[in-house]
């Protein structure tokens, strides 16, 4: 029986990996063993960074809400507690947008908590 080496599939797989590592520096863009590792690490970094992005966005929203709440002599935690107790279901992203761009609506939410 003749031997089938599968050169076409092997070359295709190599091309795919090298296509992903295009633009990397040194051997990471051209040497298959190093490129494989670089591609895997890049995937890990991308995964972690997507989580970090969410974390930093939430922290920024909290800062914006706190800054707006302080103008009404409220702390961030008291504001969030008041919203929860009154049953006002606004998430932090929406609250931060209201605090930054729609101050009158944010003020109305604070007034509902107080009064």
Z-matrix of the N, CA and C atoms (Angstrom, degrees):
N
C 1 1.454
C 2 1.528 1 109.46
N 3 1.300 2 116.46 1 142.68
C 4 1.464 3 119.40 2 -178.02
C 5 1.535 4 110.57 3 -80.24
N 6 1.320 5 114.39 4 153.24
C 7 1.465 6 120.52 5 -178.19
C 8 1.531 7 109.73 6 -89.22
N 9 1.337 8 116.03 7 130.92
C 10 1.459 9 120.70 8 176.72
C 11 1.521 10 107.73 9 -106.88
N 12 1.310 11 114.92 10 119.54
C 13 1.463 12 118.90 11 -174.94
C 14 1.527 13 113.14 12 -92.52
N 15 1.317 14 119.09 13 -18.69
C 16 1.462 15 120.76 14 178.39
C 17 1.514 16 113.21 15 67.50
N 18 1.309 17 116.87 16 38.08
C 19 1.458 18 121.14 17 -177.40
C 20 1.513 19 113.12 18 -64.08
N 21 1.312 20 116.53 19 -33.38
C 22 1.463 21 120.50 20 -178.02
C 23 1.528 22 111.03 21 -65.63
N 24 1.337 23 116.76 22 -47.63
C 25 1.460 24 120.50 23 179.65
C 26 1.526 25 111.68 24 -64.42
N 27 1.321 26 115.08 25 -39.77
C 28 1.466 27 119.81 26 179.74
C 29 1.532 28 110.26 27 -62.71
N 30 1.311 29 116.25 28 -43.77
C 31 1.467 30 120.57 29 -179.64
C 32 1.531 31 110.29 30 -67.20
N 33 1.321 32 116.21 31 -38.09
C 34 1.462 33 120.89 32 179.19
C 35 1.531 34 110.88 33 -62.80
N 36 1.323 35 115.69 34 -43.96
C 37 1.459 36 121.20 35 179.59
C 38 1.530 37 110.20 36 -63.47
N 39 1.315 38 115.57 37 -43.28
C 40 1.483 39 120.58 38 178.67
C 41 1.517 40 110.43 39 -61.74
N 42 1.337 41 116.19 40 -44.49
C 43 1.477 42 120.48 41 179.92
C 44 1.519 43 110.76 42 -59.81
N 45 1.329 44 116.13 43 -41.61
C 46 1.469 45 120.73 44 -179.86
C 47 1.512 46 112.09 45 -61.92
N 48 1.329 47 116.12 46 -43.58
C 49 1.471 48 120.41 47 179.44
C 50 1.518 49 110.05 48 -66.05
N 51 1.330 50 116.39 49 -44.59
C 52 1.462 51 119.84 50 -178.57
C 53 1.531 52 111.58 51 -68.19
N 54 1.323 53 116.87 52 -27.30
C 55 1.464 54 119.95 53 176.54
C 56 1.533 55 109.76 54 -66.90
N 57 1.333 56 116.45 55 -38.68
C 58 1.459 57 120.83 56 179.10
C 59 1.527 58 112.51 57 -69.39
N 60 1.327 59 116.50 58 -31.40
C 61 1.462 60 119.48 59 -175.70
C 62 1.526 61 112.53 60 -95.37
N 63 1.320 62 117.10 61 12.42
C 64 1.454 63 120.96 62 177.75
C 65 1.530 64 108.77 63 -62.21
N 66 1.307 65 115.99 64 133.10
C 67 1.453 66 119.88 65 179.67
C 68 1.520 67 113.06 66 96.95
N 69 1.331 68 117.52 67 -10.44
C 70 1.462 69 119.85 68 176.78
C 71 1.524 70 108.45 69 -73.52
N 72 1.309 71 117.07 70 165.35
C 73 1.463 72 120.48 71 -176.80
C 74 1.525 73 111.43 72 -95.54
N 75 1.320 74 113.59 73 155.35
C 76 1.456 75 124.16 74 174.72
C 77 1.520 76 112.20 75 55.57
N 78 1.324 77 118.40 76 -138.93
C 79 1.457 78 121.19 77 -174.03
C 80 1.513 79 113.34 78 -73.83
N 81 1.317 80 116.93 79 -11.10
C 82 1.466 81 120.55 80 -176.97
C 83 1.527 82 111.67 81 -66.22
N 84 1.348 83 117.10 82 -17.09
C 85 1.462 84 119.45 83 -179.91
C 86 1.523 85 112.93 84 -97.89
N 87 1.338 86 117.79 85 -14.98
C 88 1.457 87 118.40 86 -170.66
C 89 1.532 88 114.40 87 -127.62
N 90 1.319 89 118.28 88 -25.40
C 91 1.470 90 120.97 89 -178.53
C 92 1.525 91 108.71 90 -95.79
N 93 1.316 92 115.59 91 123.39
C 94 1.461 93 121.15 92 -167.55
C 95 1.523 94 112.98 93 -61.02
N 96 1.341 95 118.26 94 -42.19
C 97 1.465 96 120.44 95 -178.13
C 98 1.524 97 111.00 96 -64.31
N 99 1.316 98 115.77 97 -45.09
C 100 1.461 99 121.05 98 -179.07
C 101 1.528 100 109.97 99 -70.57
N 102 1.329 101 116.84 100 -37.17
C 103 1.465 102 121.67 101 -179.72
C 104 1.526 103 110.98 102 -64.97
N 105 1.345 104 117.27 103 -37.82
C 106 1.465 105 121.34 104 178.51
C 107 1.527 106 110.67 105 -59.98
N 108 1.330 107 115.25 106 -46.97
C 109 1.466 108 120.93 107 -179.71
C 110 1.526 109 110.06 108 -64.97
N 111 1.329 110 116.16 109 -42.94
C 112 1.466 111 120.86 110 -179.89
C 113 1.520 112 111.05 111 -61.47
N 114 1.331 113 116.43 112 -40.39
C 115 1.464 114 121.05 113 -179.46
C 116 1.531 115 110.11 114 -66.51
N 117 1.327 116 117.19 115 -41.55
C 118 1.460 117 120.75 116 178.77
C 119 1.530 118 111.08 117 -64.07
N 120 1.328 119 116.17 118 -44.12
C 121 1.472 120 120.44 119 179.48
C 122 1.530 121 110.57 120 -63.95
N 123 1.326 122 116.10 121 -40.14
C 124 1.467 123 120.31 122 179.19
C 125 1.520 124 110.28 123 -61.18
N 126 1.333 125 116.34 124 -39.34
C 127 1.452 126 120.61 125 177.72
C 128 1.515 127 112.23 126 -64.08
N 129 1.346 128 116.70 127 -39.54
C 130 1.464 129 121.23 128 177.81
C 131 1.523 130 110.39 129 -65.22
N 132 1.316 131 116.23 130 -43.85
C 133 1.464 132 120.45 131 179.98
C 134 1.527 133 110.66 132 -63.78
N 135 1.323 134 116.39 133 -40.09
C 136 1.464 135 120.65 134 179.93
C 137 1.525 136 110.30 135 -64.12
N 138 1.327 137 116.92 136 -42.14
C 139 1.466 138 122.27 137 179.21
C 140 1.522 139 110.02 138 -61.65
N 141 1.332 140 116.42 139 -49.06
C 142 1.465 141 121.59 140 -179.65
C 143 1.524 142 110.93 141 -62.43
N 144 1.317 143 116.22 142 -40.97
C 145 1.458 144 120.67 143 -176.42
C 146 1.520 145 111.81 144 -67.57
N 147 1.342 146 117.21 145 -31.90
C 148 1.461 147 119.34 146 175.81
C 149 1.521 148 110.26 147 -64.12
N 150 1.328 149 117.20 148 -37.70
C 151 1.468 150 120.94 149 176.68
C 152 1.533 151 110.21 150 -68.62
N 153 1.333 152 116.86 151 -43.09
C 154 1.474 153 121.26 152 -179.62
C 155 1.522 154 111.03 153 -62.20
N 156 1.322 155 116.05 154 -37.34
C 157 1.464 156 121.63 155 -179.56
C 158 1.529 157 110.19 156 -60.64
N 159 1.338 158 116.23 157 -44.03
C 160 1.458 159 121.04 158 178.29
C 161 1.524 160 110.83 159 -64.48
N 162 1.333 161 115.63 160 -40.47
C 163 1.461 162 121.02 161 -178.81
C 164 1.521 163 111.06 162 -64.06
N 165 1.324 164 117.33 163 -46.17
C 166 1.460 165 120.60 164 -178.41
C 167 1.524 166 111.46 165 -69.82
N 168 1.343 167 117.24 166 -33.14
C 169 1.466 168 120.47 167 177.59
C 170 1.520 169 109.88 168 -64.45
N 171 1.314 170 116.87 169 -44.42
C 172 1.468 171 120.68 170 179.79
C 173 1.523 172 110.44 171 -63.67
N 174 1.326 173 117.33 172 -41.22
C 175 1.466 174 120.91 173 178.74
C 176 1.526 175 110.88 174 -62.07
N 177 1.323 176 116.49 175 -39.42
C 178 1.464 177 120.97 176 178.80
C 179 1.528 178 110.92 177 -65.69
N 180 1.345 179 116.32 178 -41.21
C 181 1.463 180 119.47 179 177.50
C 182 1.520 181 110.53 180 -60.40
N 183 1.327 182 116.52 181 -41.91
C 184 1.458 183 120.58 182 -178.94
C 185 1.521 184 110.97 183 -63.27
N 186 1.320 185 116.95 184 -39.98
C 187 1.466 186 121.20 185 178.89
C 188 1.523 187 110.20 186 -63.76
N 189 1.334 188 117.10 187 -44.33
C 190 1.465 189 121.26 188 -179.59
C 191 1.529 190 111.29 189 -63.93
N 192 1.321 191 116.69 190 -43.32
C 193 1.462 192 120.91 191 -179.76
C 194 1.525 193 109.98 192 -65.13
N 195 1.323 194 116.57 193 -43.95
C 196 1.463 195 121.32 194 -179.57
C 197 1.524 196 110.64 195 -61.68
N 198 1.336 197 117.03 196 -43.27
C 199 1.462 198 120.67 197 -179.39
C 200 1.525 199 110.71 198 -62.59
N 201 1.329 200 116.78 199 -40.94
C 202 1.463 201 120.37 200 179.57
C 203 1.524 202 111.08 201 -71.04
N 204 1.332 203 117.18 202 -37.30
C 205 1.471 204 121.34 203 -179.02
C 206 1.529 205 110.94 204 -67.29
N 207 1.310 206 117.00 205 -35.14
C 208 1.472 207 121.32 206 -179.24
C 209 1.531 208 111.40 207 -61.66
N 210 1.314 209 117.46 208 -28.98
C 211 1.471 210 120.85 209 178.01
C 212 1.521 211 111.40 210 -65.04
N 213 1.340 212 116.33 211 -24.14
C 214 1.464 213 121.53 212 179.08
C 215 1.529 214 110.86 213 -104.68
N 216 1.330 215 116.52 214 21.56
C 217 1.473 216 124.17 215 -179.28
C 218 1.528 217 112.64 216 53.85
N 219 1.313 218 115.29 217 42.89
C 220 1.463 219 122.43 218 175.22
C 221 1.519 220 108.33 219 -124.61
N 222 1.314 221 116.15 220 147.18
C 223 1.468 222 118.35 221 172.32
C 224 1.527 223 107.93 222 -91.04
N 225 1.302 224 115.77 223 166.31
C 226 1.473 225 121.38 224 -179.93
C 227 1.528 226 110.29 225 -59.44
N 228 1.330 227 115.63 226 -45.69
C 229 1.469 228 119.04 227 -175.50
C 230 1.531 229 111.59 228 -67.41
N 231 1.329 230 117.62 229 -38.20
C 232 1.467 231 120.54 230 178.62
C 233 1.539 232 110.70 231 -68.05
N 234 1.321 233 115.82 232 -37.33
C 235 1.468 234 120.37 233 177.16
C 236 1.523 235 110.63 234 -62.82
N 237 1.322 236 116.93 235 -48.96
C 238 1.468 237 121.01 236 -178.46
C 239 1.532 238 110.82 237 -64.62
N 240 1.327 239 116.21 238 -38.85
C 241 1.463 240 120.99 239 178.12
C 242 1.524 241 110.31 240 -64.16
N 243 1.331 242 116.39 241 -43.82
C 244 1.461 243 121.15 242 178.89
C 245 1.523 244 112.29 243 -62.48
N 246 1.333 245 116.06 244 -41.94
C 247 1.471 246 120.11 245 177.98
C 248 1.527 247 110.98 246 -61.84
N 249 1.319 248 115.43 247 -42.59
C 250 1.469 249 119.92 248 -178.60
C 251 1.531 250 110.45 249 -65.66
N 252 1.348 251 116.71 250 -43.12
C 253 1.460 252 120.66 251 -178.33
C 254 1.531 253 112.29 252 -67.46
N 255 1.326 254 117.19 253 -34.16
C 256 1.468 255 120.84 254 179.25
C 257 1.532 256 112.22 255 -82.59
N 258 1.326 257 116.85 256 -6.85
C 259 1.462 258 120.69 257 178.35
C 260 1.519 259 113.31 258 77.50
N 261 1.326 260 116.66 259 25.14
C 262 1.465 261 120.93 260 177.27
C 263 1.522 262 107.37 261 -88.76
N 264 1.320 263 116.00 262 109.54
C 265 1.464 264 121.15 263 -173.82
C 266 1.530 265 110.58 264 -94.19
N 267 1.322 266 116.64 265 77.50
C 268 1.464 267 122.02 266 173.92
C 269 1.518 268 107.81 267 -114.78
N 270 1.317 269 116.20 268 128.02
C 271 1.460 270 117.85 269 178.37
C 272 1.529 271 110.36 270 -80.89
N 273 1.314 272 115.85 271 172.06
C 274 1.459 273 120.97 272 -174.10
C 275 1.525 274 112.81 273 -65.35
N 276 1.319 275 116.13 274 -34.81
C 277 1.468 276 120.30 275 179.99
C 278 1.530 277 110.36 276 -62.95
N 279 1.326 278 116.18 277 -46.61
C 280 1.462 279 121.13 278 -179.69
C 281 1.523 280 110.32 279 -66.81
N 282 1.339 281 116.63 280 -43.35
C 283 1.467 282 120.34 281 179.14
C 284 1.521 283 111.60 282 -60.29
N 285 1.320 284 116.23 283 -41.41
C 286 1.469 285 120.46 284 179.54
C 287 1.527 286 110.26 285 -64.09
N 288 1.322 287 117.10 286 -39.81
C 289 1.462 288 121.07 287 177.83
C 290 1.527 289 110.60 288 -64.94
N 291 1.315 290 116.08 289 -43.13
C 292 1.467 291 120.06 290 177.34
C 293 1.522 292 110.83 291 -62.01
N 294 1.326 293 116.34 292 -43.49
C 295 1.461 294 120.85 293 -178.25
C 296 1.523 295 111.64 294 -64.44
N 297 1.320 296 116.17 295 -34.06
C 298 1.463 297 120.04 296 -175.63
C 299 1.538 298 112.29 297 -86.84
N 300 1.321 299 117.24 298 -43.46
C 301 1.463 300 120.10 299 -170.25
C 302 1.532 301 114.71 300 -110.13
N 303 1.337 302 117.16 301 -27.97
C 304 1.467 303 121.13 302 -176.02
C 305 1.526 304 109.14 303 -124.87
N 306 1.317 305 115.58 304 72.58
C 307 1.457 306 121.23 305 -173.35
C 308 1.529 307 113.00 306 -61.77
N 309 1.342 308 117.34 307 -34.44
C 310 1.469 309 119.97 308 -178.78
C 311 1.532 310 111.41 309 -66.96
N 312 1.336 311 117.83 310 -34.84
C 313 1.461 312 120.88 311 177.42
C 314 1.524 313 111.10 312 -71.07
N 315 1.332 314 115.17 313 -38.56
C 316 1.470 315 119.48 314 176.85
C 317 1.528 316 109.64 315 -63.54
N 318 1.326 317 115.71 316 -40.92
C 319 1.469 318 121.04 317 178.86
C 320 1.528 319 110.32 318 -62.74
N 321 1.327 320 116.62 319 -38.63
C 322 1.484 321 120.55 320 177.56
C 323 1.521 322 110.93 321 -63.47
N 324 1.314 323 116.88 322 -39.23
C 325 1.481 324 120.56 323 178.18
C 326 1.525 325 110.13 324 -64.60
N 327 1.326 326 116.68 325 -41.17
C 328 1.469 327 121.38 326 178.92
C 329 1.537 328 109.37 327 -65.55
N 330 1.324 329 116.77 328 -40.14
C 331 1.468 330 121.43 329 179.66
C 332 1.525 331 110.81 330 -63.02
N 333 1.337 332 117.71 331 -37.52
C 334 1.470 333 121.18 332 177.86
C 335 1.522 334 110.72 333 -63.42
N 336 1.317 335 116.67 334 -36.85
C 337 1.469 336 121.18 335 -179.65
C 338 1.533 337 109.16 336 -67.64
N 339 1.299 338 114.72 337 -44.14
C 340 1.470 339 120.29 338 -175.11
C 341 1.524 340 112.44 339 -72.43
N 342 1.326 341 116.11 340 -37.51
C 343 1.439 342 116.54 341 -165.40
C 344 1.476 343 116.67 342 -111.44
